[in-house]
């Protein structure tokens, strides 16, 4: 499992040829840590209220299949999905998962549409490269608000994403169109 430093480096390499990026927060606000993708998106919006050039933030909620049309209309070259995903690590662990790994890595989410299928559909409909940022949840029970450990992880992850996306936007602003 990479630390956030390794995650930032790997994400930066993955974005090297990106033209437009969509960051999709997935989760249910009514299932505690399942909302981590949505919370990271909120924190990104709060950290950069006027956005990042070439980056679209999309809230998918607990039924990510409902935003597929919007995602296709954005025409991203790269899509980052952020979701609570049980990957057998300690709670709060963050893992980058490629779509092909999602099929065999025993990644478990609470959504009816498996992440591997969602990734395949996004790739087929948009041609975009897709990457999942999976955060190991602690508590998926009914209730609102993240567990304290995941709240801290969400804050750190949002800051890390802001750094990587801002660096990418600064290097690629002339290519965005």
C-alpha positions in Angstrom: 0.0 0.0 0.0 1.5 3.3 -1.0 1.7 6.2 1.4 0.3 9.5 0.3 3.7 10.6 -1.0 3.9 7.5 -3.2 0.2 8.0 -4.2 0.9 11.5 -5.3 3.9 10.4 -7.4 2.0 7.6 -9.0 -1.0 9.8 -9.7 1.2 12.5 -11.2 2.8 10.0 -13.6 -0.7 8.7 -14.5 -1.9 12.2 -15.3 1.2 13.1 -17.4 -0.7 12.8 -20.8 -4.1 14.0 -19.5 -6.0 16.7 -21.3 -9.0 17.0 -19.0 -9.6 15.3 -15.7 -12.9 14.3 -13.9 -12.7 13.5 -10.2 -15.8 11.5 -9.1 -16.8 11.2 -5.5 -18.8 8.0 -4.8 -20.6 7.1 -1.6 -23.6 7.3 0.7 -23.9 10.0 3.3 -26.1 7.7 5.3 -23.5 4.9 5.7 -20.8 6.6 7.8 -17.4 5.9 6.1 -19.0 5.1 2.8 -19.2 8.9 2.3 -15.4 9.3 2.1 -15.4 9.9 -1.6 -18.1 12.6 -1.3 -16.2 14.2 1.7 -13.0 14.3 -0.2 -14.8 16.1 -3.1 -16.3 18.6 -0.7 -12.9 19.3 0.8 -11.4 19.8 -2.7 -14.2 22.3 -3.4 -13.6 24.1 -0.2 -9.8 24.2 -0.7 -10.2 25.6 -4.2 -13.6 27.3 -4.5 -13.0 28.5 -8.0 -11.9 25.1 -9.2 -8.8 23.9 -11.0 -8.4 24.6 -14.7 -9.1 21.4 -16.7 -10.5 19.5 -13.7 -14.2 18.7 -13.2 -15.5 17.6 -9.8 -18.5 15.3 -10.0 -20.6 14.0 -7.1 -22.0 10.6 -7.9 -23.6 9.6 -4.6 -24.4 6.0 -4.0 -25.5 5.2 -7.5 -22.6 6.2 -9.7 -24.3 4.8 -12.8 -26.6 7.9 -12.6 -23.8 10.3 -13.6 -22.5 8.4 -16.6 -24.3 10.7 -19.1 -22.9 13.8 -17.4 -19.4 12.2 -17.3 -19.6 11.4 -21.1 -20.6 15.0 -21.9 -17.6 16.3 -20.0 -15.3 14.4 -22.4 -12.5 13.8 -19.9 -9.3 12.0 -20.9 -8.8 10.8 -17.4 -11.3 9.9 -14.6 -10.4 9.4 -11.0 -13.1 7.6 -8.9 -12.8 8.1 -5.1 -14.7 5.5 -3.0 -14.7 3.6 0.2 -13.4 0.2 -0.8 -12.7 -2.7 1.4 -9.3 -4.0 0.2 -8.2 -5.9 3.3 -6.0 -3.1 4.7 -6.2 -1.2 8.0 -9.0 1.4 8.2 -8.0 4.6 6.5 -5.5 3.0 4.1 -5.6 4.5 0.7 -4.9 2.4 -2.4 -4.7 3.2 -6.1 -6.6 0.5 -8.0 -6.5 0.2 -11.8 -9.7 -1.1 -13.4 -8.1 -4.4 -14.4 -7.1 -5.0 -10.7 -10.6 -4.2 -9.5 -11.9 -7.4 -11.1 -9.4 -9.6 -9.3 -8.3 -7.7 -6.2 -11.4 -8.5 -4.2 -12.3 -4.9 -3.9 -15.7 -4.6 -2.1 -17.9 -1.6 -2.2 -21.5 -0.9 -1.1 -22.8 0.0 -4.6 -25.0 -2.2 -6.8 -22.8 -1.6 -9.8 -19.3 -3.2 -9.3 -16.4 -0.7 -9.8 -14.9 -2.9 -12.4 -18.0 -2.6 -14.5 -18.3 1.1 -13.9 -14.7 1.6 -15.1 -15.3 -0.5 -18.2 -18.4 1.5 -19.1 -16.6 4.9 -18.5 -13.7 3.8 -20.7 -16.0 2.5 -23.4 -18.3 5.6 -23.5 -15.6 8.3 -23.0 -12.3 6.7 -24.1 -11.0 8.0 -20.8 -8.3 6.3 -18.7 -9.8 5.4 -15.3 -8.2 5.0 -11.9 -9.8 4.2 -8.5 -8.7 5.7 -5.2 -10.0 3.2 -2.7 -10.1 4.1 1.0 -10.5 1.2 3.5 -13.5 2.1 5.7 -13.9 1.4 9.4 -17.6 1.8 9.8 -20.2 1.2 7.1 -23.2 1.2 9.5 -26.1 3.5 9.3 -25.3 7.0 10.4 -23.9 10.3 9.2 -20.3 11.5 9.4 -17.0 9.8 8.9 -15.2 8.0 11.7 -12.5 10.3 13.2 -9.7 8.4 11.5 -11.3 8.6 8.1 -12.1 12.3 8.5 -8.3 12.9 8.9 -7.6 10.6 5.9 -10.2 12.5 3.8 -8.5 15.9 4.7 -5.0 14.6 3.8 -6.2 12.9 0.6 -8.0 16.1 -0.5 -4.8 18.1 0.1 -2.7 15.6 -1.7 -5.1 15.6 -4.7 -5.2 19.4 -4.8 -1.4 19.4 -4.9 -1.2 16.8 -7.7 -4.1 18.3 -9.8 -2.8 21.9 -9.4 0.7 20.8 -10.5 -0.8 19.0 -13.5 -3.0 22.0 -14.4 0.0 24.3 -14.2 2.0 22.1 -16.6 -0.9 21.5 -19.0 -2.9 24.7 -19.0 -2.0 25.4 -22.7 -3.4 21.9 -23.7 -6.8 22.3 -22.1 -9.6 23.2 -24.4 
